[in-house]
Amino acid sequence: MNITRRNWFRWAGASSLLPLAALAERATAQDHDIHAEPTGAPRMTPPTSGAPGLTPVRTLNGWTLPHRMIGSVKEFHLVAEEVEHEFAPGSRAKCWGYNGTTPGPTIEAVEGDRVRILVTNRLPEHTTIHWHGILLPSGMDGVGGLSQPHIAPGETYAYEFTLRQNGTHMYHPHADEMVQLAVGMMGMFIIHPRGGEPQRIDRDYAFLLHNWALHPGTYRPDPAIMQEFDLWTFNSKVFPAIEPLLARTGERVRIRVGNLSMWNHPIHLHGVQFHVTGGDGGRWPRSLWRSEATETIAVGQTRDLEFVAVPGDWALHCHMSHHTMNAMGHTVANPLGVKRGELDEAVRRMLPGYMSMGEAGMAEHQEHADMGHIQGPENTLQMLGGQGAFGNLEMGGMFTVVKVRDDQAPGDYREPDWYLNPRGTLAQRVSNDADFGAPVRRGHKAQSVPPLESMSVDHLKMKYGS
């Protein structure tokens, strides 16, 4: 039986330049040393060289592209190529990206730098790169057919310009754009201010928002989908594979978010009211800063979110609920309140591994999947996943955690254990009786409210994650 995506989810509920020298291989991943030097490579300089005191960016699940100095020019090298990418354990795909990853490596430089970026095309079709939001000569803007010839397979082009601004920017193709963006070609371009930050940034994070149509059982993203995507990602990862953001209590944290997806995303951070301090046009005057808890980032925009870290484990996610889930069906009938009886078993005789989404909601889905009771299509993630200190997080897609600790050393990016709540600051159960108390309910006769007795809990003896 040929089970298409739609059928599956109906049942089961993506100018000439100086001579140019070859660049070194890609930098090592940021899981180790953010700016580690590749073995055997020519000596690379820090991304913020020329502007001491600036904090390099840490790209979630990503890395920063090294450069080398050719005279007074900072030279980078990007390679457009097919890559094998893992969205999370259990889901891999043939994508297109740069230098072995999607997104491609983050480019970091300093306002006033002269940069040269070599672009080698190892794709099966032509491409270009557009430097999104960056001020430069028209012939360097990267729009194929308009501002430059296309870069044919096997060719290397050079872009060279002086950075006349600072802020959070992006790069992506402007050739066969619907396909090339849909399969992963994008990256961040961060320009640090030459004169330093008006307020020191202790931790500087960056990631891109994107969506993917990786249909169940398939291994290549579908570029023809407009709305019903299967995966929603921070830097091409879904939760729980998305790295957490770490900080020490009292540190000033900036989160740079770029959106190259096909949806607008309301990004919500728990625990603080952050300031929106910049966007595509760079850092805003302080008089324009806004205090928010949620910021909608439109397609093609970037936003800088800044806050002073407070201790705890705080959720960071898109507030569109289906963007914090993985592969799910949008055409399945509503099963809430439906007594399934033997229906699931009857359907399983035709579709092994079938499981409806539940007559009482989807919370049971993760439990069944974790116990191995659900065997869905190959190379397809379950909708919900991730464990927290107190059980299932029931999240996927665009979700991660900001972990802030009093004892996190400055510059330390090792992930701590779950947060231990101080005594008296953890929500607790006071009853397991559904008829507990006498709450006022509209349409119900008011009842006298009995006095409540406080119950002490020793948080130090609690078993976290059990």
C-alpha positions as a Markdown table, in Angstrom:
| # | Residue | x | y | z |
|---|---|---|---|---|
| 1 | Met | 0.0 | 0.0 | 0.0 |
| 2 | Asn | 1.5 | 3.4 | -1.0 |
| 3 | Ile | 1.1 | 5.6 | 2.1 |
| 4 | Thr | 1.5 | 9.3 | 1.0 |
| 5 | Arg | 2.0 | 12.0 | 3.6 |
| 6 | Arg | -1.6 | 13.1 | 3.3 |
| 7 | Asn | -2.9 | 9.5 | 3.5 |
| 8 | Trp | -0.7 | 8.7 | 6.5 |
| 9 | Phe | -1.9 | 11.7 | 8.5 |
| 10 | Arg | -5.5 | 11.2 | 7.5 |
| 11 | Trp | -5.1 | 7.8 | 9.1 |
| 12 | Ala | -2.5 | 8.4 | 11.8 |
| 13 | Gly | -3.3 | 11.8 | 13.1 |
| 14 | Ala | 10.8 | 21.1 | 5.4 |
| 15 | Ser | 35.1 | 44.4 | -10.2 |
| 16 | Ser | 38.3 | 42.3 | -10.3 |
| 17 | Leu | 40.1 | 41.6 | -7.1 |
| 18 | Leu | 43.6 | 40.8 | -5.9 |
| 19 | Pro | 44.8 | 37.2 | -6.4 |
| 20 | Leu | 43.0 | 35.0 | -3.9 |
| 21 | Ala | 44.5 | 32.3 | -1.7 |
| 22 | Ala | 42.8 | 29.2 | -0.5 |
| 23 | Leu | 41.1 | 29.2 | 2.9 |
| 24 | Ala | 41.5 | 26.7 | 5.6 |
| 25 | Glu | 39.0 | 24.0 | 6.3 |
| 26 | Arg | 35.9 | 24.7 | 8.4 |
| 27 | Ala | 36.3 | 25.5 | 12.1 |
| 28 | Thr | 35.4 | 22.9 | 14.7 |
| 29 | Ala | 31.9 | 23.0 | 16.2 |
| 30 | Gln | 31.1 | 25.3 | 19.1 |
| 31 | Asp | 30.4 | 22.3 | 21.3 |
| 32 | His | 34.1 | 22.4 | 22.1 |
| 33 | Asp | 35.8 | 25.8 | 21.6 |
| 34 | Ile | 33.7 | 28.5 | 19.9 |
| 35 | His | 36.7 | 29.7 | 17.9 |
| 36 | Ala | 39.0 | 26.7 | 17.9 |
| 37 | Glu | 41.6 | 26.7 | 15.1 |
| 38 | Pro | 41.3 | 23.8 | 12.6 |
| 39 | Thr | 44.2 | 21.3 | 12.7 |
| 40 | Gly | 46.8 | 22.2 | 10.1 |
| 41 | Ala | 45.1 | 25.4 | 9.1 |
| 42 | Pro | 46.9 | 28.7 | 8.5 |
| 43 | Arg | 46.6 | 30.9 | 11.6 |
| 44 | Met | 43.2 | 32.4 | 12.0 |
| 45 | Thr | 42.4 | 35.6 | 13.8 |
| 46 | Pro | 39.5 | 36.1 | 16.3 |
| 47 | Pro | 36.3 | 37.2 | 14.7 |
| 48 | Thr | 36.3 | 40.4 | 16.8 |
| 49 | Ser | 39.9 | 41.3 | 16.0 |
| 50 | Gly | 40.3 | 45.1 | 15.7 |
| 51 | Ala | 37.7 | 45.8 | 18.4 |
| 52 | Pro | 38.8 | 44.4 | 21.8 |
| 53 | Gly | 36.3 | 43.9 | 24.5 |
| 54 | Leu | 33.6 | 42.6 | 22.3 |
| 55 | Thr | 31.9 | 39.2 | 23.0 |
| 56 | Pro | 32.0 | 36.7 | 20.1 |
| 57 | Val | 28.7 | 35.2 | 19.1 |
| 58 | Arg | 27.7 | 31.7 | 20.1 |
| 59 | Thr | 25.6 | 30.1 | 17.4 |
| 60 | Leu | 23.2 | 27.5 | 18.8 |
| 61 | Asn | 24.2 | 24.1 | 17.5 |
| 62 | Gly | 26.5 | 25.9 | 15.1 |
| 63 | Trp | 29.9 | 27.4 | 14.5 |
| 64 | Thr | 31.7 | 30.6 | 13.4 |
| 65 | Leu | 33.6 | 30.6 | 10.1 |
| 66 | Pro | 37.3 | 31.4 | 10.5 |
| 67 | His | 38.9 | 34.0 | 8.4 |
| 68 | Arg | 42.5 | 34.9 | 7.6 |
| 69 | Met | 44.1 | 38.3 | 6.9 |
| 70 | Ile | 45.2 | 38.9 | 3.3 |
| 71 | Gly | 46.9 | 42.3 | 3.7 |
| 72 | Ser | 44.2 | 44.5 | 5.3 |
| 73 | Val | 41.3 | 42.3 | 4.1 |
| 74 | Lys | 39.5 | 39.7 | 6.1 |
| 75 | Glu | 39.0 | 36.7 | 3.8 |
| 76 | Phe | 36.3 | 34.1 | 4.3 |
| 77 | His | 35.4 | 31.1 | 2.1 |
| 78 | Leu | 31.9 | 29.6 | 1.8 |
| 79 | Val | 31.2 | 26.4 | -0.1 |
| 80 | Ala | 27.6 | 25.8 | -1.3 |
| 81 | Glu | 27.1 | 22.0 | -1.2 |
| 82 | Glu | 24.8 | 19.1 | -0.3 |
| 83 | Val | 25.0 | 18.1 | 3.3 |
| 84 | Glu | 23.5 | 15.3 | 5.4 |
| 85 | His | 21.8 | 17.0 | 8.3 |
| 86 | Glu | 20.3 | 15.6 | 11.5 |
| 87 | Phe | 17.3 | 17.5 | 12.8 |
| 88 | Ala | 17.3 | 15.3 | 16.0 |
| 89 | Pro | 18.3 | 11.7 | 16.6 |
| 90 | Gly | 16.0 | 9.6 | 14.4 |
| 91 | Ser | 15.6 | 12.2 | 11.6 |
| 92 | Arg | 18.2 | 12.9 | 8.9 |
| 93 | Ala | 17.9 | 14.4 | 5.5 |
| 94 | Lys | 19.8 | 15.3 | 2.4 |
| 95 | Cys | 19.8 | 19.1 | 2.6 |
| 96 | Trp | 21.8 | 21.9 | 0.9 |
| 97 | Gly | 24.0 | 24.2 | 3.0 |
| 98 | Tyr | 27.4 | 25.8 | 3.4 |
| 99 | Asn | 30.7 | 24.2 | 4.5 |
| 100 | Gly | 29.1 | 21.0 | 5.6 |
| 101 | Thr | 26.2 | 22.4 | 7.7 |
| 102 | Thr | 22.8 | 24.0 | 7.6 |
| 103 | Pro | 22.6 | 26.7 | 8.5 |
| 104 | Gly | 26.0 | 27.6 | 7.2 |
| 105 | Pro | 28.6 | 29.0 | 9.6 |
| 106 | Thr | 28.1 | 32.4 | 11.1 |
| 107 | Ile | 30.3 | 35.1 | 9.6 |
| 108 | Glu | 31.5 | 37.6 | 12.3 |
| 109 | Ala | 33.4 | 40.8 | 11.5 |
| 110 | Val | 33.7 | 44.3 | 12.8 |
| 111 | Glu | 32.3 | 47.6 | 11.5 |
| 112 | Gly | 34.8 | 49.2 | 9.2 |
| 113 | Asp | 36.4 | 45.9 | 8.1 |
| 114 | Arg | 37.1 | 45.2 | 4.5 |
| 115 | Val | 35.9 | 41.7 | 3.8 |
| 116 | Arg | 36.3 | 39.3 | 0.9 |
| 117 | Ile | 34.1 | 36.3 | 0.8 |
| 118 | Leu | 34.8 | 33.5 | -1.7 |
| 119 | Val | 31.9 | 31.4 | -2.7 |
| 120 | Thr | 32.5 | 28.0 | -4.3 |
| 121 | Asn | 29.5 | 26.3 | -5.9 |
| 122 | Arg | 29.4 | 22.5 | -5.5 |
| 123 | Leu | 25.6 | 22.2 | -6.1 |
| 124 | Pro | 24.0 | 20.6 | -9.1 |
| 125 | Glu | 22.6 | 24.0 | -10.2 |
| 126 | His | 23.7 | 27.6 | -10.2 |
| 127 | Thr | 23.5 | 29.8 | -7.1 |
| 128 | Thr | 24.4 | 33.3 | -5.7 |
| 129 | Ile | 24.6 | 34.8 | -2.2 |
| 130 | His | 22.6 | 37.8 | -1.1 |
| 131 | Trp | 24.0 | 39.6 | 2.0 |
| 132 | His | 20.6 | 40.4 | 3.6 |
| 133 | Gly | 20.4 | 43.9 | 5.1 |
| 134 | Ile | 24.0 | 44.8 | 4.5 |
| 135 | Leu | 25.0 | 48.1 | 2.8 |
| 136 | Leu | 27.2 | 47.4 | -0.2 |
| 137 | Pro | 27.7 | 48.2 | -3.9 |
| 138 | Ser | 25.0 | 47.0 | -6.2 |
| 139 | Gly | 27.3 | 44.5 | -8.0 |
| 140 | Met | 27.9 | 42.8 | -4.6 |
| 141 | Asp | 24.3 | 42.4 | -3.7 |
| 142 | Gly | 24.0 | 38.8 | -5.0 |
| 143 | Val | 20.8 | 38.8 | -7.0 |
| 144 | Gly | 21.4 | 36.4 | -9.9 |
| 145 | Gly | 20.6 | 37.9 | -13.3 |
| 146 | Leu | 20.1 | 41.4 | -11.9 |
| 147 | Ser | 23.3 | 42.4 | -10.0 |
| 148 | Gln | 25.6 | 39.6 | -11.1 |
| 149 | Pro | 25.9 | 36.5 | -13.3 |
| 150 | His | 24.9 | 33.2 | -11.6 |
| 151 | Ile | 27.6 | 31.2 | -10.0 |
| 152 | Ala | 27.6 | 28.0 | -12.1 |
| 153 | Pro | 28.4 | 24.6 | -10.7 |
| 154 | Gly | 32.1 | 24.3 | -10.1 |
| 155 | Glu | 32.8 | 28.1 | -10.2 |
| 156 | Thr | 34.1 | 30.3 | -7.4 |
| 157 | Tyr | 33.1 | 33.9 | -7.2 |
| 158 | Ala | 34.5 | 36.6 | -4.9 |
| 159 | Tyr | 32.5 | 39.3 | -3.1 |
| 160 | Glu | 34.4 | 42.2 | -1.5 |
| 161 | Phe | 33.1 | 45.2 | 0.3 |
| 162 | Thr | 33.6 | 47.4 | 3.4 |
| 163 | Leu | 31.3 | 47.0 | 6.3 |
| 164 | Arg | 29.7 | 50.4 | 7.0 |
| 165 | Gln | 27.3 | 49.3 | 9.7 |
| 166 | Asn | 26.9 | 47.0 | 12.7 |
| 167 | Gly | 24.1 | 44.7 | 13.7 |
| 168 | Thr | 22.5 | 41.3 | 13.1 |
| 169 | His | 22.2 | 40.2 | 9.5 |
| 170 | Met | 21.8 | 37.1 | 7.4 |
| 171 | Tyr | 23.0 | 35.6 | 4.1 |
| 172 | His | 21.1 | 33.3 | 1.7 |
| 173 | Pro | 20.8 | 32.6 | -2.1 |
| 174 | His | 19.0 | 34.9 | -4.5 |
| 175 | Ala | 18.8 | 32.2 | -7.2 |
| 176 | Asp | 16.2 | 29.5 | -7.4 |
| 177 | Glu | 15.4 | 30.9 | -4.0 |
| 178 | Met | 12.3 | 28.9 | -3.2 |
| 179 | Val | 14.1 | 25.7 | -3.6 |
| 180 | Gln | 17.5 | 26.7 | -2.2 |
| 181 | Leu | 16.1 | 28.3 | 1.0 |
| 182 | Ala | 13.6 | 25.4 | 1.5 |
| 183 | Val | 16.5 | 22.9 | 1.6 |
| 184 | Gly | 18.6 | 24.8 | 4.1 |
| 185 | Met | 20.8 | 27.4 | 2.4 |
| 186 | Met | 21.1 | 30.3 | 4.9 |
| 187 | Gly | 23.4 | 31.7 | 7.6 |
| 188 | Met | 23.9 | 34.6 | 10.0 |
| 189 | Phe | 26.2 | 37.6 | 9.4 |
| 190 | Ile | 27.1 | 39.4 | 12.6 |
| 191 | Ile | 28.8 | 42.8 | 12.4 |
| 192 | His | 30.2 | 44.0 | 15.8 |
| 193 | Pro | 30.4 | 47.8 | 16.5 |
| 194 | Arg | 33.9 | 49.2 | 16.1 |
| 195 | Gly | 33.5 | 51.5 | 19.1 |
| 196 | Gly | 32.3 | 48.8 | 21.4 |
| 197 | Glu | 28.9 | 48.1 | 22.9 |
| 198 | Pro | 27.1 | 50.8 | 24.8 |
| 199 | Gln | 26.5 | 48.2 | 27.5 |
| 200 | Arg | 28.7 | 45.2 | 27.8 |
| 201 | Ile | 27.2 | 41.9 | 26.5 |
| 202 | Asp | 28.3 | 39.0 | 28.6 |
| 203 | Arg | 26.7 | 36.2 | 26.4 |
| 204 | Asp | 25.7 | 36.7 | 22.8 |
| 205 | Tyr | 23.6 | 34.0 | 21.2 |
| 206 | Ala | 22.3 | 33.7 | 17.6 |
| 207 | Phe | 20.1 | 31.4 | 15.6 |
| 208 | Leu | 17.8 | 31.3 | 12.6 |
| 209 | Leu | 14.2 | 30.3 | 12.4 |
| 210 | His | 13.2 | 28.0 | 9.6 |
| 211 | Asn | 10.6 | 25.5 | 8.5 |
| 212 | Trp | 10.9 | 22.2 | 6.7 |
| 213 | Ala | 8.6 | 19.8 | 4.8 |
| 214 | Leu | 10.3 | 16.5 | 5.4 |
| 215 | His | 7.4 | 14.2 | 4.7 |
| 216 | Pro | 7.1 | 11.0 | 6.8 |
| 217 | Gly | 9.4 | 8.3 | 5.5 |
| 218 | Thr | 11.3 | 10.6 | 3.1 |
| 219 | Tyr | 14.9 | 11.9 | 3.2 |
| 220 | Arg | 14.8 | 15.2 | 1.2 |
| 221 | Pro | 12.9 | 18.4 | 2.1 |
| 222 | Asp | 10.0 | 19.3 | -0.2 |
| 223 | Pro | 10.4 | 22.8 | -1.5 |
| 224 | Ala | 6.9 | 23.0 | -2.9 |
| 225 | Ile | 5.1 | 23.3 | 0.5 |
| 226 | Met | 3.7 | 26.7 | 1.4 |
| 227 | Gln | 2.2 | 26.2 | 4.8 |
| 228 | Glu | 1.8 | 22.7 | 6.1 |
| 229 | Phe | 5.4 | 22.1 | 7.3 |
| 230 | Asp | 6.5 | 19.0 | 9.3 |
| 231 | Leu | 9.4 | 20.5 | 11.2 |
| 232 | Trp | 9.9 | 24.0 | 12.8 |
| 233 | Thr | 13.5 | 24.7 | 13.8 |
| 234 | Phe | 16.0 | 26.9 | 15.6 |
| 235 | Asn | 19.2 | 26.6 | 13.6 |
| 236 | Ser | 17.9 | 23.6 | 11.7 |
| 237 | Lys | 17.3 | 21.6 | 14.9 |
| 238 | Val | 14.1 | 20.6 | 16.7 |
| 239 | Phe | 13.7 | 20.2 | 20.4 |
| 240 | Pro | 15.1 | 18.3 | 22.3 |
| 241 | Ala | 18.2 | 18.5 | 20.0 |
| 242 | Ile | 18.3 | 22.3 | 20.3 |
| 243 | Glu | 21.1 | 23.5 | 22.6 |
| 244 | Pro | 20.1 | 25.4 | 25.8 |
| 245 | Leu | 21.3 | 28.9 | 26.3 |
| 246 | Leu | 23.4 | 29.3 | 29.5 |
| 247 | Ala | 24.2 | 32.3 | 31.7 |
| 248 | Arg | 25.3 | 33.3 | 35.1 |
| 249 | Thr | 22.8 | 35.2 | 37.3 |
| 250 | Gly | 23.1 | 39.0 | 36.6 |
| 251 | Glu | 24.9 | 38.6 | 33.3 |
| 252 | Arg | 23.6 | 40.6 | 30.3 |
| 253 | Val | 22.5 | 38.3 | 27.6 |
| 254 | Arg | 21.6 | 39.1 | 24.0 |
| 255 | Ile | 19.7 | 36.7 | 21.7 |
| 256 | Arg | 20.0 | 37.5 | 18.0 |
| 257 | Val | 17.1 | 35.9 | 16.1 |
| 258 | Gly | 16.8 | 35.8 | 12.3 |
| 259 | Asn | 13.8 | 34.5 | 10.4 |
| 260 | Leu | 14.2 | 32.9 | 7.0 |
| 261 | Ser | 11.2 | 30.7 | 7.3 |
| 262 | Met | 7.8 | 31.2 | 5.6 |
| 263 | Trp | 5.9 | 32.2 | 8.7 |
| 264 | Asn | 6.1 | 35.0 | 11.3 |
| 265 | His | 7.1 | 33.7 | 14.7 |
| 266 | Pro | 6.1 | 35.2 | 18.1 |
| 267 | Ile | 9.2 | 34.3 | 20.2 |
| 268 | His | 8.4 | 34.1 | 23.9 |
| 269 | Leu | 10.9 | 34.0 | 26.7 |
| 270 | His | 9.8 | 33.1 | 30.2 |
| 271 | Gly | 11.2 | 34.6 | 33.4 |
| 272 | Val | 12.1 | 38.1 | 32.3 |
| 273 | Gln | 10.8 | 41.1 | 30.4 |
| 274 | Phe | 13.5 | 41.6 | 27.7 |
| 275 | His | 14.2 | 44.7 | 25.7 |
| 276 | Val | 14.0 | 44.6 | 21.9 |
| 277 | Thr | 17.2 | 46.6 | 21.1 |
| 278 | Gly | 17.8 | 46.2 | 17.4 |
| 279 | Gly | 16.9 | 44.6 | 14.1 |
| 280 | Asp | 17.8 | 44.6 | 10.5 |
| 281 | Gly | 18.9 | 48.2 | 10.7 |
| 282 | Gly | 21.3 | 47.6 | 13.6 |
| 283 | Arg | 21.1 | 48.6 | 17.2 |
| 284 | Trp | 18.3 | 51.1 | 17.9 |
| 285 | Pro | 18.6 | 54.3 | 20.0 |
| 286 | Arg | 17.7 | 53.5 | 23.6 |
| 287 | Ser | 14.6 | 55.7 | 23.2 |
| 288 | Leu | 13.3 | 53.1 | 20.8 |
| 289 | Trp | 13.9 | 50.0 | 23.0 |
| 290 | Arg | 10.7 | 48.2 | 23.9 |
| 291 | Ser | 10.1 | 46.0 | 27.0 |
| 292 | Glu | 8.4 | 42.8 | 25.9 |
| 293 | Ala | 7.9 | 39.1 | 26.9 |
| 294 | Thr | 7.0 | 38.1 | 23.3 |
| 295 | Glu | 8.4 | 39.5 | 20.1 |
| 296 | Thr | 7.0 | 38.6 | 16.7 |
| 297 | Ile | 9.8 | 38.3 | 14.2 |
| 298 | Ala | 8.5 | 38.6 | 10.6 |
| 299 | Val | 9.8 | 36.7 | 7.6 |
| 300 | Gly | 13.1 | 38.3 | 6.5 |
| 301 | Gln | 13.6 | 40.2 | 9.8 |
| 302 | Thr | 16.1 | 40.0 | 12.5 |
| 303 | Arg | 15.6 | 41.1 | 16.1 |
| 304 | Asp | 18.0 | 41.5 | 19.1 |
| 305 | Leu | 16.5 | 40.6 | 22.5 |
| 306 | Glu | 18.5 | 41.7 | 25.6 |
| 307 | Phe | 17.9 | 40.9 | 29.3 |
| 308 | Val | 19.7 | 40.5 | 32.6 |
| 309 | Ala | 19.7 | 36.8 | 33.6 |
| 310 | Val | 17.7 | 35.6 | 36.6 |
| 311 | Pro | 18.2 | 32.1 | 38.1 |
| 312 | Gly | 16.1 | 29.2 | 36.9 |
| 313 | Asp | 15.3 | 27.1 | 33.9 |
| 314 | Trp | 13.3 | 29.2 | 31.6 |
| 315 | Ala | 11.5 | 28.2 | 28.4 |
| 316 | Leu | 12.3 | 30.0 | 25.1 |
| 317 | His | 9.9 | 29.1 | 22.2 |
| 318 | Cys | 7.6 | 30.2 | 19.4 |
| 319 | His | 4.2 | 30.8 | 20.8 |
| 320 | Met | 2.3 | 29.2 | 17.9 |
| 321 | Ser | 1.5 | 26.0 | 19.5 |
| 322 | His | 1.9 | 23.8 | 16.5 |
| 323 | His | 5.4 | 25.2 | 16.0 |
| 324 | Thr | 6.5 | 23.5 | 19.2 |
| 325 | Met | 5.5 | 20.1 | 17.8 |
| 326 | Asn | 7.2 | 17.8 | 15.2 |
| 327 | Ala | 5.6 | 15.9 | 12.4 |
| 328 | Met | 1.9 | 15.9 | 12.8 |
| 329 | Gly | -1.2 | 15.7 | 10.6 |
| 330 | His | -3.3 | 18.7 | 9.9 |
| 331 | Thr | -6.2 | 16.9 | 8.2 |
| 332 | Val | -6.9 | 14.2 | 10.8 |
| 333 | Ala | -10.4 | 14.2 | 12.2 |
| 334 | Asn | -10.8 | 15.6 | 15.7 |
| 335 | Pro | -10.7 | 12.7 | 18.1 |
| 336 | Leu | -11.4 | 14.6 | 21.4 |
| 337 | Gly | -14.2 | 12.9 | 23.3 |
| 338 | Val | -14.5 | 10.0 | 20.8 |
| 339 | Lys | -14.6 | 6.5 | 22.4 |
| 340 | Arg | -12.3 | 4.6 | 20.1 |
| 341 | Gly | -13.0 | 1.1 | 21.4 |
| 342 | Glu | -11.4 | -1.3 | 19.0 |
| 343 | Leu | -11.0 | 1.2 | 16.2 |
| 344 | Asp | -7.3 | 1.6 | 16.6 |
| 345 | Glu | -6.7 | -2.2 | 16.4 |
| 346 | Ala | -8.9 | -2.5 | 13.3 |
| 347 | Val | -6.9 | 0.3 | 11.6 |
| 348 | Arg | -3.6 | -1.2 | 12.6 |
| 349 | Arg | -4.4 | -4.4 | 10.6 |
| 350 | Met | -4.2 | -2.1 | 7.5 |
| 351 | Leu | -1.6 | 0.4 | 8.8 |
| 352 | Pro | 0.8 | -1.2 | 11.3 |
| 353 | Gly | 2.0 | 1.4 | 13.8 |
| 354 | Tyr | -1.2 | 3.4 | 13.6 |
| 355 | Met | -2.2 | 5.3 | 16.8 |
| 356 | Ser | -4.9 | 7.9 | 16.9 |
| 357 | Met | -4.0 | 11.1 | 18.8 |
| 358 | Gly | -6.2 | 10.4 | 21.8 |
| 359 | Glu | -9.7 | 10.9 | 23.0 |
| 360 | Ala | -8.5 | 13.0 | 25.9 |
| 361 | Gly | -5.7 | 15.0 | 24.2 |
| 362 | Met | -2.2 | 14.4 | 22.9 |
| 363 | Ala | -0.4 | 14.2 | 26.2 |
| 364 | Glu | -0.3 | 10.4 | 26.0 |
| 365 | His | 1.4 | 10.4 | 22.7 |
| 366 | Gln | 4.9 | 11.0 | 24.1 |
| 367 | Glu | 4.4 | 8.4 | 26.8 |
| 368 | His | 3.4 | 5.8 | 24.2 |
| 369 | Ala | 6.3 | 6.7 | 21.9 |
| 370 | Asp | 8.8 | 6.7 | 24.8 |
| 371 | Met | 7.6 | 3.2 | 25.7 |
| 372 | Gly | 8.0 | 2.0 | 22.1 |
| 373 | His | 4.3 | 1.4 | 21.6 |
| 374 | Ile | 4.3 | 3.7 | 18.5 |
| 375 | Gln | 6.3 | 2.7 | 15.4 |
| 376 | Gly | 5.6 | 5.4 | 12.9 |
| 377 | Pro | 7.1 | 5.9 | 9.4 |
| 378 | Glu | 10.9 | 5.6 | 9.1 |
| 379 | Asn | 13.0 | 8.8 | 9.5 |
| 380 | Thr | 10.1 | 10.6 | 11.2 |
| 381 | Leu | 10.2 | 12.1 | 14.6 |
| 382 | Gln | 7.5 | 11.8 | 17.2 |
| 383 | Met | 5.4 | 14.9 | 17.7 |
| 384 | Leu | 6.4 | 15.5 | 21.3 |
| 385 | Gly | 9.6 | 14.8 | 23.2 |
| 386 | Gly | 12.1 | 15.9 | 25.8 |
| 387 | Gln | 12.5 | 15.3 | 29.5 |
| 388 | Gly | 12.7 | 17.9 | 32.3 |
| 389 | Ala | 13.3 | 17.8 | 36.0 |
| 390 | Phe | 9.7 | 16.7 | 36.7 |
| 391 | Gly | 8.8 | 14.6 | 33.7 |
| 392 | Asn | 7.9 | 14.9 | 30.0 |
| 393 | Leu | 8.2 | 18.3 | 28.5 |
| 394 | Glu | 5.8 | 17.4 | 25.7 |
| 395 | Met | 7.5 | 19.8 | 23.2 |
| 396 | Gly | 9.2 | 19.6 | 19.9 |
| 397 | Gly | 10.1 | 22.1 | 17.1 |
| 398 | Met | 10.9 | 25.7 | 18.1 |
| 399 | Phe | 11.6 | 25.2 | 21.8 |
| 400 | Thr | 14.7 | 25.3 | 24.1 |
| 401 | Val | 15.6 | 26.3 | 27.6 |
| 402 | Val | 17.6 | 29.2 | 29.1 |
| 403 | Lys | 19.5 | 27.9 | 32.1 |
| 404 | Val | 20.7 | 30.5 | 34.5 |
| 405 | Arg | 22.7 | 29.7 | 37.6 |
| 406 | Asp | 24.4 | 31.7 | 40.4 |
| 407 | Asp | 27.5 | 29.7 | 40.1 |
| 408 | Gln | 27.9 | 29.4 | 36.3 |
| 409 | Ala | 31.4 | 30.8 | 35.7 |
| 410 | Pro | 31.8 | 33.6 | 33.2 |
| 411 | Gly | 32.5 | 32.2 | 29.8 |
| 412 | Asp | 31.5 | 28.7 | 30.9 |
| 413 | Tyr | 29.2 | 27.0 | 28.4 |
| 414 | Arg | 29.0 | 23.6 | 30.1 |
| 415 | Glu | 25.4 | 22.6 | 30.7 |
| 416 | Pro | 24.4 | 22.4 | 34.4 |
| 417 | Asp | 21.9 | 20.0 | 35.9 |
| 418 | Trp | 18.2 | 21.0 | 36.3 |
| 419 | Tyr | 17.5 | 23.9 | 38.5 |
| 420 | Leu | 17.0 | 23.2 | 42.2 |
| 421 | Asn | 14.3 | 25.5 | 43.3 |
| 422 | Pro | 14.8 | 27.3 | 46.7 |
| 423 | Arg | 12.6 | 26.2 | 49.5 |
| 424 | Gly | 9.1 | 27.6 | 49.2 |
| 425 | Thr | 9.4 | 28.5 | 45.5 |
| 426 | Leu | 8.1 | 25.3 | 43.9 |
| 427 | Ala | 4.4 | 24.7 | 43.0 |
| 428 | Gln | 3.1 | 21.8 | 45.0 |
| 429 | Arg | 0.1 | 19.4 | 45.2 |
| 430 | Val | -2.3 | 20.2 | 48.0 |
| 431 | Ser | -5.0 | 17.6 | 47.1 |
| 432 | Asn | -5.7 | 14.7 | 44.7 |
| 433 | Asp | -9.5 | 15.0 | 45.1 |
| 434 | Ala | -11.3 | 16.4 | 42.0 |
| 435 | Asp | -14.0 | 17.8 | 44.3 |
| 436 | Phe | -11.4 | 19.6 | 46.5 |
| 437 | Gly | -12.4 | 23.0 | 47.9 |
| 438 | Ala | -15.4 | 25.1 | 47.0 |
| 439 | Pro | -14.3 | 27.2 | 43.9 |
| 440 | Val | -16.8 | 29.8 | 42.6 |
| 441 | Arg | -18.1 | 28.6 | 39.3 |
| 442 | Arg | -20.6 | 30.4 | 37.1 |
| 443 | Gly | -23.9 | 28.7 | 37.0 |
| 444 | His | -23.2 | 26.7 | 40.1 |
| 445 | Lys | -24.6 | 27.5 | 43.6 |
| 446 | Ala | -22.0 | 29.2 | 45.8 |
| 447 | Gln | -20.7 | 27.1 | 48.7 |
| 448 | Ser | -19.0 | 28.0 | 51.8 |
| 449 | Val | -15.2 | 27.8 | 51.5 |
| 450 | Pro | -13.5 | 25.6 | 54.2 |
| 451 | Pro | -10.2 | 26.9 | 55.6 |
| 452 | Leu | -7.1 | 25.6 | 53.9 |
| 453 | Glu | -4.2 | 24.2 | 55.9 |
| 454 | Ser | -0.7 | 24.9 | 54.6 |
| 455 | Met | 1.5 | 21.9 | 53.8 |
| 456 | Ser | 5.3 | 22.1 | 54.2 |
| 457 | Val | 7.6 | 20.5 | 51.6 |
| 458 | Asp | 11.3 | 19.9 | 52.0 |
| 459 | His | 12.6 | 20.8 | 48.5 |
| 460 | Leu | 16.1 | 19.5 | 49.4 |
| 461 | Lys | 14.8 | 16.0 | 49.7 |
| 462 | Met | 12.8 | 16.0 | 46.4 |
| 463 | Lys | 14.0 | 13.6 | 43.7 |
| 464 | Tyr | 14.3 | 15.6 | 40.6 |
| 465 | Gly | 13.4 | 14.0 | 37.2 |
| 466 | Ser | 11.9 | 10.9 | 38.8 |
